[in-house]
Amino acid sequence: MKIKQLDLRAWQVIRQADFEDLSDFVVIAGPNGVGKTKVKEALVYVFQNSGNPPPGGRVILQATSEGEKSAWGAPEITLPSSQLWSFIGRNTKRLKTESRLIQIDSNRAVESINFQQLNFTSIGDPEGEEVGYGWGFNPVRGRFQEICNTLHRLKSREVASIYSAYESSSRASPSGAVSVTRLDDPIQKYVKLFGELLYPKQMEPIGLTSTTIQFKDEDGQIRQFSDLSSGEREVVILAFDILTQNPDDCVVLIDEPEVHLHPELTFRLITALKSIGQRNQFFLFTHSPDIIGHALDTGVHFIRPKSRVPTGNQVVRVDDSNLAGLKAIPNIRDTVGMITVGKRLLFVEGNAGSIDRNVFATLAKASHVGLAIVPSESCTNINNMALMSETLERGVFGLSLRMIRDRDGLTEQQIETFTAKSVGRLMFLPYYHIENAFLSGAAIATVAKKILLGDAPSQHEIETKLLELARAQLHFAATTYVKSEIYFEAGNFDVSPVVNVNEADVAQIATAMNASATRLIEQYKSNFSTSEIEKRLVSWRFRLEQSILSGWSEEAQQLFIGKRMLAELQIWLFKNKQIRLWEHVINSQDESCIRACHKLREMLTAVDKDS
């Protein structure tokens, strides 16, 4: 069976949560406190209360086996239903669970295990034993010790069966050859699964005298279950629990599968669980961005906070279909994963190893600002996200996003336009590049003295060098500014036809569009003529020269091409040494270095308060 639809009303902290079109692999996500665990408790409530949904709730079950269809009299039923309870309200086999709910709670910490001592009478028949209807609801910690004892009993039963067969054959043929058929090792599938999860570690076979689970590490040393890391123990506990119950047509709830786990270990676990049994439906209640981002193919159901959704359904299904309009976001799956668990995001330029991402991530951590810094690859991506972030906020997640990009030669008018269109979501550095923040003579002198000791130049010598580098790039900087101006102006090439398109034919529309294009081209010929470009170059060169007329100034630090200047300054200071000046400035507690980063910290604080 599977849950096709779940509707909750005024259930615990949830006001309204409607889950529709549930797949076989369901991820329930959201920030802490929105009610993920309460959804799990609602599902447990149904199966602990004779198939009755929570008060005001609604559940639709879909049959996944012929036995369910026959017992229900229909391919699906709406709860409550007497047919459901008469079908599932009975004991089940210890080693074969069918048409049940299995709950894997988050409290799974088990440090060590010890097999119980056995004699032939206590081995029993694990496969033939029944357990109560609610056994799958029990806490995993207690259940796991019982599971391990079952493994030991299975192996002991195999040995006892072989011995019994040997005794029988010996009595039947006291003087002849005795033949014993070897049984399949009941522990082999556990050994195989252990290896798939924790390779290169390999589980040792369980013997009649074994006292615990043992494994061979990558060096060939035999170690105990307690020697596994907490994450590795958790993987074994989860996987062995499900493998022992051997479910078919079951609903399996797993709370926080990522606890203590490295992402790779989490994915190995999920892959292994999916391979166990048939026609099972898995519910993962998680705040792992990795799991969420990689589950978009099957659908992530995101629970939005009540404070952001005062009326209507708090649940949004996030999948490839409603992310189609958001493809401009880089690393979309990882980003959505962070968003859906309530992370506040700040998009910056560059890749994961860029200075922008590293500077802001370092400052955020040092300032205890709870932002996830996400690299966006380019300023173009930043611009696109800024313009569509309202769709992202309102349409899907209900969370605020902010972006910071370099000034990159933009005019004040262009910055005002971008800021207005993004409704303040897009912020601009007060510098040409983020590297400009570290072109502080006092901060550089502090760092140089720490690294070069007696060979360090003085602040005056450093500022003299900055002026030299600035003068050398006057034409380059002026050209870069003018090029940027022309790029943005020419990009607004609007050829809207000055004609009523509903009444005109195609030829008339084409003629009108060509006329608009011709007018723009003539205008651009005038605006971008040699004389006009020369005027712009002269104007920018004059402004740049004025900024360094009386020495290295704050305006000069903002205007010149910082990425180029910082690279040249580092070579001058440290020759061929691989020293990144900005790292030393940002990590220094000297007052001059703190002042150099002050504006960047102010921007982070503003984003943090506004999120």
C-alpha positions as CSV (number, residue, x, y, z in Angstrom):
1,M,0.0,0.0,0.0
2,K,1.0,3.6,-0.4
3,I,-0.3,6.9,0.9
4,K,-1.7,8.8,-2.1
5,Q,-2.9,11.9,-0.2
6,L,-2.6,13.3,3.3
7,D,-4.5,16.4,4.5
8,L,-3.9,17.8,7.9
9,R,-5.9,20.5,9.7
10,A,-4.9,22.2,13.0
11,W,-2.6,19.2,13.8
12,Q,0.0,20.2,16.5
13,V,2.0,23.1,15.1
14,I,0.6,22.7,11.6
15,R,-2.3,24.9,10.5
16,Q,-3.0,23.4,7.1
17,A,-0.8,20.9,5.2
18,D,-2.1,19.1,2.1
19,F,0.2,16.5,0.5
20,E,-1.0,15.4,-2.9
21,D,0.3,13.1,-5.7
22,L,2.7,11.4,-3.3
23,S,5.4,9.3,-5.1
24,D,7.1,6.1,-3.9
25,F,10.0,8.2,-2.5
26,V,8.8,11.2,-0.6
27,V,11.0,13.9,1.0
28,I,9.3,16.1,3.6
29,A,11.5,19.2,4.1
30,G,11.4,22.6,5.8
31,P,13.1,24.7,8.5
32,N,13.2,23.5,12.0
33,G,10.0,24.0,13.9
34,V,7.5,24.0,10.9
35,G,6.2,20.5,11.7
36,K,8.1,17.8,9.7
37,T,8.2,15.5,12.7
38,K,4.5,16.2,13.3
39,V,3.7,14.9,9.8
40,K,5.5,11.7,10.7
41,E,3.5,11.5,14.0
42,A,0.3,12.0,12.0
43,L,1.1,9.0,9.8
44,V,1.9,6.9,12.9
45,Y,-1.3,8.1,14.5
46,V,-3.3,6.6,11.6
47,F,-1.9,3.1,12.0
48,Q,-1.9,3.2,15.8
49,N,-5.6,4.3,15.9
50,S,-7.3,1.6,13.8
51,G,-6.9,3.5,10.6
52,N,-8.4,6.7,11.8
53,P,-6.7,9.9,10.5
54,P,-6.0,12.8,13.0
55,P,-9.0,14.9,13.9
56,G,-10.0,17.0,10.8
57,G,-7.5,15.1,8.6
58,R,-8.0,13.0,5.5
59,V,-5.9,10.1,4.2
60,I,-6.3,8.3,0.9
61,L,-4.5,4.9,0.6
62,Q,-3.7,3.2,-2.7
63,A,-3.4,-0.5,-3.0
64,T,0.0,-1.9,-4.3
65,S,-0.9,-5.6,-4.1
66,E,-3.7,-7.8,-5.2
67,G,-4.2,-8.9,-1.6
68,E,-4.9,-5.3,-0.6
69,K,-7.3,-4.7,-3.5
70,S,-9.2,-7.8,-2.6
71,A,-9.4,-7.0,1.1
72,W,-10.4,-3.4,0.5
73,G,-12.8,-4.1,-2.4
74,A,-11.3,-1.2,-4.3
75,P,-7.9,0.0,-5.7
76,E,-7.9,2.8,-3.1
77,I,-9.8,3.8,0.0
78,T,-10.3,7.0,2.0
79,L,-9.8,6.6,5.8
80,P,-11.3,5.8,8.2
81,S,-12.2,2.4,6.7
82,S,-13.2,-0.8,8.5
83,Q,-11.7,-2.8,5.5
84,L,-8.3,-1.4,6.3
85,W,-8.2,-2.3,9.9
86,S,-9.5,-5.8,9.4
87,F,-6.7,-6.4,6.9
88,I,-3.7,-4.9,8.8
89,G,-4.8,-5.3,12.4
90,R,-3.1,-8.6,12.9
91,N,0.3,-10.0,13.8
92,T,3.0,-10.3,11.2
93,K,6.1,-12.5,10.7
94,R,9.3,-11.4,12.3
95,L,11.3,-11.8,9.1
96,K,8.6,-10.8,6.6
97,T,6.5,-7.6,6.9
98,E,3.7,-7.0,4.4
99,S,1.2,-4.1,4.1
100,R,2.4,-2.3,7.3
101,L,3.8,0.9,8.6
102,I,7.5,0.8,9.7
103,Q,8.8,3.7,11.7
104,I,12.5,4.6,11.9
105,D,12.8,7.3,14.6
106,S,15.7,9.7,14.9
107,N,17.0,8.3,18.2
108,R,19.2,5.6,16.8
109,A,22.4,6.0,18.8
110,V,23.7,2.5,19.7
111,E,27.3,2.3,21.0
112,S,27.7,-1.4,21.1
113,I,25.8,-4.7,21.0
114,N,26.2,-8.1,22.5
115,F,24.5,-11.3,21.3
116,Q,22.5,-13.2,23.8
117,Q,23.9,-16.6,25.0
118,L,22.0,-19.4,23.2
119,N,21.3,-23.1,23.8
120,F,19.5,-25.3,21.4
121,T,16.1,-24.7,23.0
122,S,16.5,-20.9,22.8
123,I,17.4,-20.8,19.1
124,G,13.9,-21.4,18.1
125,D,12.5,-20.7,14.6
126,P,12.9,-16.9,13.9
127,E,11.3,-17.3,10.5
128,G,8.2,-18.8,11.8
129,E,7.8,-16.4,14.7
130,E,5.2,-13.7,14.8
131,V,5.5,-10.2,16.2
132,G,2.7,-7.8,17.2
133,Y,1.1,-5.5,14.8
134,G,2.8,-2.5,16.4
135,W,6.4,-3.9,16.4
136,G,7.4,-1.7,13.5
137,F,6.4,1.4,15.6
138,N,8.8,0.6,18.4
139,P,12.0,2.7,19.0
140,V,14.8,1.6,16.7
141,R,17.4,1.4,19.5
142,G,15.5,-1.4,21.3
143,R,14.5,-3.1,18.1
144,F,18.1,-3.3,16.9
145,Q,19.4,-5.3,19.8
146,E,16.5,-7.8,19.1
147,I,17.5,-7.8,15.4
148,C,21.1,-8.6,16.2
149,N,19.9,-11.5,18.5
150,T,17.8,-12.7,15.6
151,L,20.8,-12.7,13.3
152,H,22.7,-14.8,15.8
153,R,19.8,-17.2,16.2
154,L,19.5,-17.5,12.4
155,K,23.1,-18.6,12.1
156,S,22.8,-20.9,15.1
157,R,19.7,-22.4,13.6
158,E,21.6,-23.1,10.4
159,V,24.4,-24.9,12.4
160,A,21.8,-26.8,14.4
161,S,19.9,-27.9,11.3
162,I,23.1,-29.2,9.7
163,Y,24.0,-31.1,12.9
164,S,20.5,-32.5,13.1
165,A,20.6,-33.6,9.5
166,Y,24.0,-35.2,10.2
167,E,22.7,-37.1,13.2
168,S,19.7,-38.4,11.2
169,S,21.9,-39.6,8.4
170,S,24.3,-41.3,10.8
171,R,21.5,-43.2,12.4
172,A,20.1,-44.2,9.1
173,S,23.5,-45.4,7.8
174,P,25.7,-46.2,10.8
175,S,28.4,-47.8,8.7
176,G,28.1,-45.9,5.4
177,A,28.9,-42.5,4.0
178,V,26.9,-39.6,5.5
179,S,25.7,-36.8,3.1
180,V,24.6,-33.4,4.4
181,T,23.1,-30.7,2.2
182,R,24.5,-27.3,3.0
183,L,21.9,-24.6,3.6
184,D,22.0,-21.1,2.3
185,D,23.8,-18.9,4.8
186,P,21.1,-16.6,6.2
187,I,23.7,-14.0,7.2
188,Q,25.2,-13.6,3.7
189,K,22.8,-10.9,2.6
190,Y,23.7,-8.8,5.7
191,V,27.4,-9.3,5.0
192,K,26.8,-8.2,1.4
193,L,24.8,-5.1,2.4
194,F,27.4,-4.1,5.0
195,G,30.1,-4.1,2.3
196,E,27.9,-2.1,-0.1
197,L,27.4,0.6,2.6
198,L,30.8,0.8,4.2
199,Y,33.3,-0.4,1.6
200,P,36.2,-1.1,1.9
201,K,35.2,-2.3,5.4
202,Q,33.8,-5.9,5.2
203,M,31.6,-7.6,7.8
204,E,32.9,-10.9,9.3
205,P,30.6,-13.9,9.1
206,I,28.6,-14.5,12.3
207,G,29.4,-17.8,14.0
208,L,27.8,-19.9,16.7
209,T,30.2,-18.5,19.3
210,S,30.1,-14.9,18.1
211,T,29.4,-12.2,20.7
212,T,28.9,-9.2,18.5
213,I,29.1,-7.9,14.9
214,Q,32.7,-7.7,13.7
215,F,34.3,-6.3,10.6
216,K,37.6,-6.2,8.8
217,D,38.9,-2.7,8.2
218,E,40.9,-1.5,5.2
219,D,44.1,-2.7,6.8
220,G,42.8,-6.2,7.3
221,Q,42.4,-5.8,11.1
222,I,39.4,-7.4,12.8
223,R,37.4,-4.8,14.8
224,Q,34.2,-4.6,16.8
225,F,30.9,-2.9,16.0
226,S,31.7,-0.3,18.6
227,D,34.8,0.7,16.6
228,L,32.6,2.1,13.7
229,S,32.1,5.8,13.6
230,S,28.7,7.1,14.8
231,G,27.6,7.6,11.2
232,E,28.7,4.1,10.1
233,R,26.9,2.6,13.1
234,E,23.7,4.5,12.1
235,V,23.9,3.2,8.6
236,V,24.2,-0.4,9.7
237,I,21.3,0.0,12.2
238,L,19.0,1.5,9.7
239,A,19.8,-0.9,6.9
240,F,19.8,-4.0,9.0
241,D,16.5,-3.0,10.6
242,I,14.8,-2.7,7.2
243,L,16.5,-5.8,5.8
244,T,15.4,-7.9,8.7
245,Q,11.8,-6.8,8.4
246,N,12.0,-7.6,4.6
247,P,9.1,-5.3,3.7
248,D,6.7,-5.6,0.8
249,D,3.9,-3.0,0.1
250,C,4.9,-1.1,3.3
251,V,5.0,2.6,4.2
252,V,8.5,3.3,5.7
253,L,9.0,6.5,7.7
254,I,12.6,7.6,8.3
255,D,13.2,10.6,10.5
256,E,16.4,12.6,9.8
257,P,18.3,10.0,7.8
258,E,21.3,12.3,7.6
259,V,22.0,12.4,11.3
260,H,25.8,11.9,11.8
261,L,26.2,11.0,8.2
262,H,28.5,12.2,5.4
263,P,26.5,13.0,2.3
264,E,28.1,10.1,0.4
265,L,27.1,7.7,3.2
266,T,23.6,9.0,3.1
267,F,23.2,8.3,-0.6
268,R,24.6,4.8,-0.2
269,L,22.1,4.2,2.5
270,I,19.1,5.5,0.5
271,T,20.2,3.4,-2.5
272,A,20.4,0.3,-0.4
273,L,17.0,0.9,1.3
274,K,15.3,1.3,-2.1
275,S,16.7,-2.1,-3.1
276,I,15.1,-3.9,-0.2
277,G,11.7,-5.5,-0.7
278,Q,9.1,-4.5,-3.3
279,R,6.5,-1.8,-3.8
280,N,7.4,0.1,-0.7
281,Q,6.9,3.8,-0.1
282,F,9.6,5.7,1.7
283,F,9.0,9.0,3.6
284,L,12.2,10.9,4.5
285,F,11.8,13.7,7.0
286,T,15.0,15.8,6.6
287,H,16.8,19.1,6.8
288,S,19.7,17.8,4.6
289,P,20.2,20.1,1.6
290,D,22.1,17.2,-0.1
291,I,19.1,14.8,0.2
292,I,16.6,17.5,-0.8
293,G,18.6,18.7,-3.8
294,H,18.9,15.1,-5.2
295,A,15.3,14.2,-4.6
296,L,13.7,16.8,-6.9
297,D,13.1,14.1,-9.5
298,T,10.6,12.4,-7.2
299,G,9.4,15.5,-5.5
300,V,10.2,17.4,-2.3
301,H,7.3,18.5,-0.2
302,F,8.3,21.7,1.5
303,I,6.4,22.9,4.6
304,R,6.5,26.7,4.8
305,P,6.3,28.4,8.1
306,K,2.8,29.6,9.2
307,S,4.2,33.1,9.7
308,R,4.9,33.3,6.0
309,V,1.7,31.6,4.8
310,P,-1.1,32.9,7.1
311,T,-3.9,31.2,5.0
312,G,-4.1,28.2,2.7
313,N,-1.8,25.2,2.2
314,Q,1.6,25.4,3.9
315,V,2.9,22.7,1.6
316,V,4.5,23.3,-1.8
317,R,5.7,20.4,-3.9
318,V,9.1,21.3,-5.3
319,D,10.2,19.4,-8.4
320,D,11.6,20.0,-11.9
321,S,8.2,21.2,-13.2
322,N,7.9,24.2,-10.9
323,L,11.6,24.9,-11.1
324,A,11.5,25.3,-14.9
325,G,11.4,29.0,-14.6
326,L,14.3,29.2,-12.2
327,K,17.0,27.5,-14.4
328,A,19.1,30.6,-14.3
329,I,20.0,29.9,-10.7
330,P,23.4,28.1,-10.7
331,N,23.7,24.8,-8.8
332,I,19.9,24.8,-8.7
333,R,19.6,21.5,-6.8
334,D,22.0,22.4,-4.1
335,T,20.6,25.8,-3.8
336,V,17.0,24.6,-3.5
337,G,18.2,22.1,-0.9
338,M,19.5,25.0,1.3
339,I,16.5,27.2,0.7
340,T,14.0,24.5,1.7
341,V,15.6,23.9,5.1
342,G,15.3,27.6,5.9
343,K,18.9,28.7,5.1
344,R,19.1,32.4,4.4
345,L,21.0,32.7,1.2
346,L,23.4,35.4,-0.1
347,F,24.4,35.0,-3.7
348,V,27.8,36.4,-4.7
349,E,29.9,36.4,-7.8
350,G,32.4,33.7,-8.7
351,N,32.7,30.0,-8.1
352,A,33.1,28.0,-4.9
353,G,36.8,28.9,-4.7
354,S,36.4,32.6,-5.7
355,I,37.5,35.5,-3.5
356,D,34.0,36.8,-3.3
357,R,32.6,33.6,-1.8
358,N,35.5,33.0,0.5
359,V,35.6,36.6,1.8
360,F,31.9,36.8,2.6
361,A,31.9,33.2,4.0
362,T,34.8,34.1,6.3
363,L,33.2,37.3,7.5
364,A,29.8,35.7,8.0
365,K,31.4,33.0,10.2
366,A,33.5,35.5,12.2
367,S,30.5,37.8,12.7
368,H,28.1,34.9,13.6
369,V,25.8,35.9,10.7
370,G,23.5,33.0,9.8
371,L,23.8,33.2,6.0
372,A,24.8,30.6,3.5
373,I,27.1,32.2,0.9
374,V,26.3,30.8,-2.5
375,P,28.6,31.3,-5.5
376,S,26.6,32.3,-8.7
377,E,29.5,32.0,-11.3
378,S,28.9,35.4,-12.9
379,C,27.4,38.9,-12.4
380,T,24.9,38.0,-15.3
381,N,23.5,35.2,-13.1
382,I,23.3,37.6,-10.2
383,N,21.3,40.1,-12.4
384,N,19.0,37.4,-13.6
385,M,18.3,36.1,-10.1
386,A,17.7,39.6,-8.8
387,L,15.0,40.1,-11.4
388,M,13.2,36.8,-10.8
389,S,13.8,36.5,-7.0
390,E,10.2,37.7,-6.3
391,T,8.9,34.6,-8.2
392,L,11.2,32.4,-6.2
393,E,10.1,34.0,-2.9
394,R,6.4,34.1,-3.4
395,G,5.8,31.3,-5.8
396,V,7.7,28.5,-4.2
397,F,9.5,29.0,-1.0
398,G,8.3,32.0,0.9
399,L,11.9,32.9,1.9
400,S,13.9,36.0,1.2
401,L,17.0,36.0,-1.0
402,R,19.7,38.6,-1.3
403,M,22.5,39.1,-3.8
404,I,25.7,41.2,-3.8
405,R,27.8,41.9,-6.9
406,D,30.8,44.0,-7.9
407,R,30.2,47.6,-9.2
408,D,32.2,46.7,-12.3
409,G,32.0,50.2,-13.9
410,L,28.3,50.6,-13.6
411,T,27.0,54.2,-13.5
412,E,24.9,55.4,-10.6
413,Q,21.9,55.4,-12.9
414,Q,22.4,51.8,-13.9
415,I,22.8,50.8,-10.2
416,E,19.6,52.6,-9.3
417,T,17.8,50.8,-12.1
418,F,19.0,47.4,-11.0
419,T,18.2,48.1,-7.4
420,A,14.7,49.3,-8.2
421,K,13.9,46.3,-10.4
422,S,15.1,43.9,-7.8
423,V,13.2,45.8,-5.1
424,G,16.4,46.1,-3.0
425,R,17.3,42.4,-3.2
426,L,20.4,43.2,-5.3
427,M,23.1,45.1,-3.5
428,F,26.3,46.6,-5.0
429,L,29.8,46.7,-3.5
430,P,31.1,50.2,-3.0
431,Y,34.1,49.2,-5.0
432,Y,34.9,48.2,-8.6
433,H,35.9,44.7,-7.4
434,I,35.8,43.1,-4.0
435,E,39.6,43.1,-4.2
436,N,39.5,46.9,-3.8
437,A,38.5,46.5,-0.2
438,F,42.0,45.2,0.6
439,L,43.9,48.1,-1.1
440,S,44.3,49.9,2.2
441,G,47.8,51.1,2.8
442,A,47.6,50.8,6.5
443,A,46.1,47.2,6.4
444,I,48.7,46.1,3.8
445,A,51.5,47.5,5.9
446,T,50.3,45.6,8.9
447,V,50.2,42.3,7.0
448,A,53.5,42.9,5.2
449,K,55.3,43.6,8.5
450,K,53.9,40.3,10.0
451,I,55.1,38.3,7.0
452,L,58.3,40.1,5.8
453,L,59.4,41.3,9.3
454,G,62.3,43.8,8.9
455,D,62.1,43.6,5.0
456,A,58.5,45.0,5.0
457,P,58.0,48.3,3.3
458,S,56.4,51.2,5.2
459,Q,52.8,52.4,4.8
460,H,54.1,55.4,2.9
461,E,56.1,53.1,0.5
462,I,53.1,50.9,0.0
463,E,50.8,53.9,-0.8
464,T,53.5,55.3,-3.2
465,K,53.4,51.9,-5.0
466,L,49.6,52.0,-5.1
467,L,49.8,55.4,-6.8
468,E,52.4,54.1,-9.3
469,L,50.1,51.1,-10.2
470,A,47.1,53.5,-10.5
471,R,48.9,55.8,-12.9
472,A,50.0,52.9,-15.0
473,Q,46.4,51.7,-15.5
474,L,44.8,55.2,-16.1
475,H,44.0,54.4,-19.8
476,F,43.1,50.8,-19.0
477,A,40.7,51.9,-16.3
478,A,39.1,54.7,-18.3
479,T,38.7,52.3,-21.3
480,T,37.1,49.7,-19.1
481,Y,34.6,52.2,-17.7
482,V,33.6,53.6,-21.1
483,K,33.3,50.0,-22.5
484,S,30.9,49.1,-19.7
485,E,28.8,52.2,-20.3
486,I,28.5,51.4,-24.0
487,Y,27.7,47.8,-23.3
488,F,24.8,48.6,-21.0
489,E,23.4,51.4,-23.2
490,A,23.6,49.3,-26.4
491,G,22.0,46.4,-24.6
492,N,18.8,48.3,-24.4
493,F,18.1,47.9,-28.2
494,D,14.3,48.1,-28.2
495,V,12.8,47.8,-31.7
496,S,9.2,47.9,-30.7
497,P,7.2,48.9,-33.8
498,V,5.3,52.2,-33.8
499,V,2.2,50.7,-35.3
500,N,-1.0,48.9,-34.1
501,V,0.2,45.3,-34.4
502,N,-3.4,44.0,-34.2
503,E,-4.4,45.9,-37.3
504,A,-1.2,45.8,-39.4
505,D,-0.1,42.9,-41.5
506,V,3.3,41.2,-41.2
507,A,5.0,43.3,-43.8
508,Q,3.8,46.6,-42.1
509,I,5.1,45.3,-38.7
510,A,8.4,44.4,-40.2
511,T,8.8,47.8,-41.8
512,A,7.9,49.5,-38.5
513,M,10.4,47.4,-36.5
514,N,13.1,48.2,-39.1
515,A,12.3,51.9,-38.8
516,S,12.7,51.7,-35.0
517,A,16.0,49.9,-35.4
518,T,17.2,52.4,-37.9
519,R,16.4,55.3,-35.5
520,L,18.3,53.5,-32.7
521,I,21.3,52.9,-35.0
522,E,21.4,56.5,-36.0
523,Q,21.2,57.6,-32.4
524,Y,23.9,55.1,-31.4
525,K,26.1,56.3,-34.2
526,S,25.9,59.8,-32.7
527,N,26.2,58.6,-29.0
528,F,29.1,56.2,-29.8
529,S,30.9,58.3,-32.4
530,T,34.7,58.7,-32.1
531,S,34.4,62.2,-30.7
532,E,31.8,61.1,-28.1
533,I,33.8,58.1,-27.0
534,E,36.8,60.3,-26.8
535,K,34.9,62.7,-24.5
536,R,33.9,59.8,-22.2
537,L,37.5,58.6,-22.1
538,V,38.8,62.1,-21.2
539,S,36.1,62.5,-18.6
540,W,36.9,59.2,-16.9
541,R,40.6,59.7,-17.0
542,F,40.2,63.1,-15.4
543,R,38.1,61.7,-12.6
544,L,40.6,58.9,-12.0
545,E,43.5,61.4,-12.0
546,Q,41.7,63.7,-9.6
547,S,41.3,60.8,-7.1
548,I,45.1,60.3,-6.8
549,L,46.1,64.0,-7.1
550,S,46.7,64.3,-3.4
551,G,47.9,60.8,-2.7
552,W,46.2,57.4,-2.4
553,S,42.6,58.2,-1.4
554,E,39.4,56.4,-0.5
555,E,37.9,57.4,-3.8
556,A,40.9,56.0,-5.7
557,Q,40.5,52.7,-3.7
558,Q,36.9,52.5,-4.9
559,L,37.5,53.5,-8.6
560,F,40.6,51.7,-9.9
561,I,40.5,48.1,-11.2
562,G,41.1,46.3,-7.9
563,K,41.6,42.8,-9.1
564,R,44.5,43.9,-11.3
565,M,46.0,46.2,-8.7
566,L,45.9,43.6,-5.9
567,A,47.6,41.0,-8.1
568,E,50.4,43.4,-9.1
569,L,50.9,44.6,-5.5
570,Q,51.2,41.0,-4.2
571,I,54.0,40.3,-6.8
572,W,55.8,43.5,-5.7
573,L,55.5,42.6,-2.0
574,F,56.0,38.8,-2.0
575,K,57.7,38.1,-5.3
576,N,56.8,34.5,-6.3
577,K,55.5,33.4,-3.0
578,Q,51.9,32.1,-3.0
579,I,50.6,34.5,-0.5
580,R,47.0,35.8,-0.7
581,L,47.0,39.3,0.8
582,W,43.3,39.4,1.3
583,E,43.3,36.3,3.5
584,H,45.8,37.9,5.9
585,V,43.9,41.1,6.0
586,I,40.5,39.5,6.7
587,N,41.9,37.2,9.4
588,S,43.9,39.9,11.2
589,Q,42.6,41.4,14.4
590,D,44.6,44.6,13.9
591,E,42.5,47.7,13.9
592,S,43.7,48.8,10.4
593,C,42.6,45.4,8.9
594,I,39.3,45.5,10.7
595,R,38.6,49.0,9.3
596,A,39.5,47.7,5.8
597,C,36.7,45.1,6.0
598,H,34.2,47.4,7.7
599,K,32.1,48.1,4.7
600,L,31.8,44.4,3.8
601,R,30.8,43.6,7.3
602,E,28.2,46.3,7.2
603,M,26.6,44.8,4.1
604,L,26.5,41.3,5.7
605,T,24.8,42.8,8.8
606,A,22.3,44.6,6.7
607,V,21.4,41.4,4.8
608,D,21.2,39.5,8.0
609,K,18.8,41.9,9.6
610,D,16.6,42.2,6.5
611,S,16.3,38.4,5.9
